[in-house]
Amino acid sequence: MAEQLYFASKDDEMCYHRSYFEGLMEYEGWDEMTLYKAKRQDVDGYFWCNYFESIGEKAEGGCGLECKAYAPKNGKSGCCKHYSVKMYEPTDETLVLRK
């Protein structure tokens, strides 16, 4: 089973593992931080680009040869290694990290 992901706020688009936020707290010198548990979200017609860290619309063809970051998974052609249908949204469930 995959490690749980969290958002720093309900408005964030990027979620990370708990260890990321623990490192951030140490770097920033924070004693406490509230995180929002991420939940998998299925959105028909859209994909997530890990390279550009943004959502794209499948119908617009935003992923493929015309993309400067296109890198086929098999090294020849086909689906890009940055393409993902895994998208997440923050829930109301929180986790409070303390030093």
C-alpha positions as CSV (number, residue, x, y, z in Angstrom):
1,M,0.0,0.0,0.0
2,A,1.3,3.5,-0.9
3,E,2.2,6.0,1.8
4,Q,-0.4,8.6,2.6
5,L,-0.2,11.9,0.9
6,Y,-1.0,15.3,2.5
7,F,-1.7,18.9,1.4
8,A,-0.3,21.9,3.4
9,S,-3.6,23.8,2.8
10,K,-7.0,23.1,1.3
11,D,-6.1,25.5,-1.6
12,D,-2.9,23.7,-2.6
13,E,-2.6,21.7,-5.8
14,M,0.4,19.6,-4.8
15,C,0.4,16.9,-2.2
16,Y,3.4,15.2,-0.6
17,H,4.4,12.5,1.8
18,R,4.6,13.3,5.5
19,S,8.4,13.2,5.5
20,Y,8.4,16.1,3.0
21,F,6.5,18.3,5.6
22,E,8.7,17.1,8.5
23,G,11.7,18.3,6.5
24,L,10.0,21.6,5.7
25,M,9.2,22.1,9.4
26,E,12.8,21.5,10.3
27,Y,14.1,23.8,7.6
28,E,11.7,26.6,8.4
29,G,12.1,26.2,12.2
30,W,8.3,25.6,12.7
31,D,7.1,23.7,15.9
32,E,3.7,22.7,14.5
33,M,2.0,22.3,11.1
34,T,-1.5,21.2,10.2
35,L,-1.8,19.0,7.1
36,Y,-4.9,17.9,5.1
37,K,-5.1,14.2,4.1
38,A,-5.2,13.7,0.3
39,K,-7.9,11.6,-1.3
40,R,-7.6,10.1,-4.8
41,Q,-9.8,11.9,-7.3
42,D,-11.0,10.4,-10.6
43,V,-11.6,13.1,-13.2
44,D,-12.8,11.9,-16.6
45,G,-11.2,13.6,-19.5
46,Y,-8.2,15.0,-17.6
47,F,-4.7,14.0,-16.8
48,W,-1.8,15.1,-14.5
49,C,1.6,16.0,-16.0
50,N,4.3,15.3,-13.4
51,Y,6.9,17.3,-15.4
52,F,4.9,20.6,-15.5
53,E,3.0,19.8,-12.3
54,S,-0.3,20.7,-13.9
55,I,-3.6,19.3,-15.1
56,G,-4.2,18.8,-18.8
57,E,-7.3,18.1,-20.8
58,K,-7.1,14.8,-22.8
59,A,-9.3,16.1,-25.6
60,E,-6.9,19.1,-26.2
61,G,-4.0,16.7,-26.9
62,G,-1.7,18.5,-24.5
63,C,0.4,15.5,-24.1
64,G,2.4,14.1,-27.0
65,L,5.0,14.9,-29.6
66,E,4.3,18.6,-29.5
67,C,5.2,18.8,-25.8
68,K,8.9,19.8,-25.1
69,A,9.0,17.4,-22.1
70,Y,7.6,14.4,-24.0
71,A,9.5,11.3,-23.0
72,P,7.9,8.0,-24.0
73,K,7.9,5.3,-21.2
74,N,9.4,2.7,-23.5
75,G,12.0,5.1,-25.0
76,K,10.5,5.0,-28.5
77,S,6.9,6.1,-28.7
78,G,3.6,6.0,-26.9
79,C,2.5,7.2,-23.5
80,C,4.8,9.8,-21.8
81,K,6.6,8.9,-18.6
82,H,5.2,12.2,-17.1
83,Y,1.6,11.3,-17.8
84,S,-0.6,10.2,-14.9
85,V,-4.3,9.9,-14.2
86,K,-3.6,10.0,-10.5
87,M,-5.0,13.2,-9.1
88,Y,-5.7,14.1,-5.5
89,E,-7.9,16.5,-3.6
90,P,-7.6,17.6,0.1
91,T,-10.1,16.2,2.6
92,D,-11.4,17.7,5.9
93,E,-9.3,15.1,7.8
94,T,-6.2,16.7,9.3
95,L,-3.0,15.7,10.8
96,V,-1.1,18.0,13.2
97,L,2.7,17.5,13.0
98,R,4.6,18.6,16.1
99,K,8.3,18.8,16.7
